[in-house]
C-alpha cells in the first residue's frame, strides 16, 4: 500500500476501464474478474492519493462530460467526511449502537446465532454469503455488493446496523469512518430519513450477470427510525501553521505530506501515528503499516529531515503540526496541542456538505473549474 502503487492504479484506470466507468460501474462481475469501479478507494482513504489530484487527472483524461460520473463518486467521499464533521453525533451514536448491539448479542441467543451465521457467510442467502466470505478473505467488496449486503443485514436478517458497519470497518481495506458510517445510515433510511435502500432480487440478478438470485428478501421493509437526527454543528476549526521549525505528525487519514500547505513552517522532524478501530483485521493493519511507512520515507526525503518513532517527548520543544484528521480513530488518538492544518479542498467542500449531497454536487463545476 504505497503512493507509487496508487499512482500506477490511477494510470491503469484512466488508460483502460475509466472510459466505460459510467456504463459499467454498477455491475459486480465477481471475485477474480476485473473490477468495474476504479478500485482506488484504499489509496484515497489514506490520502496516498488526494481527491483533488484524482479528479484533475480524470478531467485531463476524459474531459468534463466524460469524467462527470466518476468525479461525482469521488466527491461522495469528500461529502461524507464533511457531513460527519458537521454532524459528529452520527459517529458517537454509531459507537454507542455498537456497544448496545454487542450487549444484545450477549443476552439474545437467537440474535447471536443470526449474527454468527451472517459474518461467517452461512445464512443460506444467495450472494450475501459469498460477499461475507469475500470481505473477510480479500478486504474488498464492489460498491453495489456493499449496498445489497447492508440492506439484507438490516431488513432481512434484522441485525443491528451498527454491527454490520463495524464488520465492514474492521475488514475493508478502504474502510473509512465517515463513508462507512454514513453509507450504512443511508441504506437504513436514517441519513435520508424515511428512504431506505432495499435490496431487490431482480436488481441483484441483473447486476451480478445472473450469478446470484436470492430468494426471501424483505423488499417492502420500512426505514429505521431515530427520535431526532444528529444535530448540525460548525466544522471544528483548523489551525494556521506557525513560522519556523516544526515537527510534522502524519496519520492514516492523510499520507501525502508533499502537498500540504505549510506556509512559513519548516519541517525538521517527522513522526507517524497509526490508529485503528478495535479488532481490525490483520490484512488492514498490514496495509496501514505499509502506507504510513511509505509516507514517512517520502516525508523524510522531501523535507530532508529525520523520521522518528512517536513516543513521549518525540517532538522535543518543537510545535507539532499535523494534517487535519476528520472524525474517527486518528482524530481521537492525536496528542493534545497539535496544530491541525486543513487542506483547501476540505475547506471549500465541507461547508457545502452539511445537508444532502445535491448541494455539493451542484458546486462541482465551480470547485473543479470543469
N, C-alpha and C positions, 0 to 999 in steps of 0.2 A: 504494500500500500504506500506508494510514493507519488510525488508530483510528476515525475517523469512518466510513470505508468498512466497517470491521469491524462497527461497531455497526449500520450500515444493513443489512448482510448478515445479522446475527443477527436483527434485527427482521423482515426479509423471510422468513427461515426459520421463525420462530415463528408468523408470521401465515399461512403457506402450507403448504409441504411438511412442516414439522415434525410435524404431526398424523398423517401417514401414514408417518413415518420407519421405524418398526419393521417394517412390512409391505413397504416398497418399497426399503429401503437396499441390498439385495444385488443389485439389477438395475442393470446398466450399459446405459443407453439409447444410448450412443454420442456422438460429437462433435456439438455443436450442439444437443443435447437438454438440457432442464432436468435438473440433477443430482438424483439420488435421495438423496444424502447432503447434509449441511449446507454443505459447501464452506467451512467456517470455519477449516480447519486452517492456511492460510497466516497467519492472524491469531493463532491460538493458538500456532503455532510460535514467533513472535516476541513473544508475550505483549503484542501490541497489545490483545488481549482476554485476560483471565485465565481459566483453567479454572473458578475459583470463580464468577466473575460469569456465565459461560455456563451453568453448572449451575444456579445460583439463578434465572436468567431462565427456563430451561426448566421448572423446578419451578413457578414462578409461572404460566407459560402452560398447562401440561398436568397439573400435579399429580404426585404420586409415582409412581403407576402409569402414567400416560400418558407420562411422561418417562423411565421406567426404562431402556429400551434405549439411548436417546441418551446419558443420563448415564453409563451403563456404558462406552460408547465413548469419552467424554471422559476417563473415569478410566483407560482403557488408556494414554493419552498420559502421564498422571501416573505410572502404574505403570512404564512403560518407562524414564522418567527415573530413578525411584527404584531400579529394578533395576540400571541401568547404574552408578549411583552406588555401589551395594553390590557390584557385580561389574565394576570398571573394567578387569579383564583382558580382558573381552569386546571392549572398544574397542581395546586395544593389539594383541590378536590379529587383529582386523579390519584394522588398519593394516598389520600385518606380512603378512597374507594378500594385501592389495592389492599390496604390493611383490613378493611371490612370484608372484602372478598376472601382473604385468607382465613379470617375468623369463621366465615361461613363454611369454608371447606373443612375446617376442623370440627364443626358441630353438625353438619348436614351430610350424612353418608351418601345419599343419592346424588347431591351436587358434586361431591368429591369424586365419585365414580365417573360421572359425566366429564368432569374436568380432566381426569386422568386419561380417559379414552380420547378426548379431544387433542391433548398435547402429544399423545403417542400415535395419533393417526389411526385409531381403532373404533371410530364411530359407526362405520358402515356406510357413511355418506360419500358417494362417488365424487371425486375431485377434492373434497375437503381433506380427506385422509392423506391423499398424495401431497397436498400443499403443506400439511403439518410436518410430514416427513422431510420434504424438500427444505422447509425453513430450518429445521434442526441440522440437517446434513450439509446444506450449502450456504445458509445465512442469507438467502435471497428468495424473493417471490416477485413475479410480474405484478405490476400495479393493479391490474384488473383482478388478478387472483387474490390480492390482499383485500380488496373490497368485498369480493364474494365470501372469502374466509371470515372476515369480520362480521358480515351480515348473518351468515349461518351461525356463527358463535353466539351472537346476541339474540337473534329472533327465532332460530330453530332449536338450538341447544339450550337456550335460556341461561347462559352463563354470564356472570358479571363482566361488563365490557372492559373494566379496568384490568382484570386478569388477562384478558386477551391482548390488550395493549402492552401489558408487562411482558407477556410471552414474546411478542414481536420485538420489543425494545431490547430484550436480553439476547436475541438471536440474530436480528438483522444486521448485516454489515453496514447498512446505511441508516441504522436506527437513530432517528433524530427526535429529541424530546418534543419539540413543537409539532413537526409534521405528523409524528406518530400519534400523539395525544389528540390533536385536533382532527385528524383523519378518522380516528375511532369515534370521536364525538359526532363527526359529520355523518358517519354511517348510522349511528344510533338515533339520529334526529335531534341531537342536542345542540350542535353547532348552528345549523339552520333549523330552528325549533319547529318541531312537528313534521319535518320532511325527512324521513329515514331513507336510507338506501337499502332496498330489498333485493337480495339475490334471487334471480329467476332462472328456472330450469332451462328455458329456451335461450336465454342470453348466454348462459354458461355453455350450452351445447354449441351455439353459433361461434362464440369467440374462443373456444378451445378446438375448433375444427372437428367437432364431434367426438373428441376423446372422452369427454365427461358428460354424463346425462343424469344428474342427481334427482332422485325422486324424494317426495316427502318434505320439501322445503316449505316453510311458512312464508308465503308470498303476500300475505294480507295483514301482517303484523302492524300494530300501531307503534309510533315513535316512543322511545323512552322519554320520561319526564323528569324535570327537576324543579324545585319550588321557585327558584329565581335563577336567571342566567348569571354567569360570572360578571362581576362589576368591572366597568371600564375605568382604567386609571391612566395617567400620562406615562409614557415610557420613562424608565429610570434614566436620570441624566448621565451623560458621558462626561469625561474629563479632557481637558487640554493637556497635551504632553508638555512637560517642563523643558526649559532650555538646559543644555549641559549634559554631563554624563548620566546615564540611566542603566538600570538592569531591565531586560526585557523578559517577561514571563509568557511563555507560549502554553496553549491548552488545546484540547481536541476540537474546539469549535472554530478555530481559525489558525491554520498552519501554513499561511503564505506571508511570512513576515516581510519579504522583499517588497510587497506592495503597500505596506502600512504607511500612513501619513504621519510622520513623527515630528514635523516642524523642526525646531531647533534642538531636539533631543539627540544625543549621541550615544548609541548603544555600545557599552563596553563589557557587558556580561549578559549571557543568555541562559535561561533555565526552562525546563519543561514540566508541566503538570498533567498527569493522566488521571482523570476522574471518570468513573463509570457507574452505572446503576448496579445495585447489588445482584449477584448471581449471573453476571454477564457471561456469555458462552466463551469458551477458550478461543474459538475462531475469531470472535470480535475483539477479544483482548489482544490477540496477536496482531490483528490489523491495526489496532490503536497504537500499540507499541512501535510497530514498523513505521506508521505515519508520523508519530512525534519524533522518532529517531531521525527520519529523513528531514523533517523540518528543522530540527536542531542543527544538523550538519549543514544544511543550506544557510541557516541564520549565522552560524559561526563563520562560514566562508564569506557571506555577504557583508557582514559588519566587521569582519577581521578581528574577532574577539573570542575569548574562551567560552566554552559551553560547560556548565557545571550542574551537578545534581541540586535539586531544590530541597533544601533542608533548613532547619532553623538558622537564621542569620546568613543565608547564602548570598544575599544581595549586599551585605555589609551596610554601609551608610548611604548607599545609592537609593534614590527614589525608584520604585518598581512601576513600570508601565506594562500594560497587557492589552491585547485586542479585546474589545467588548465581548463578554461571554453572555449570550442570551440565556434565558431561564432554563435550568437543568443542572446536571451534576457538576459541570465545570464552574458555573457561577457560584454554586453552593460551596465549592472547595477552594475558591480563591482566597488567599490570605487578606486580612484586613489591611487597608491603606493602599491597595493597588490603584493606580490611576488608569481607568478603563477608557480606551480610545475607540470610538465608534467610526466605522467606515462611512464614507459619504453615501455609498449605496444604501446602507441601512438608514442613515439619517434622512434620506429623501423618501424611502419607501415605507418605513414603519409607520409614520403618521397617517399614511393612506390605507393602512391595514387594520384599522380599529373596528371596522364593521364588516360587511360582506366583501367577497373578493372583487366584485364588479367595480368598486371604486378604484382599486389599484390597477385592475386590468384596463380600465378606461384611460389611465395615465401612462400606460406602457409606451405609446409612441413618443410622448414628451420625454419620458425618462430615458429612452434609448436613442432618441433622435432619428428613429426609423420613419 
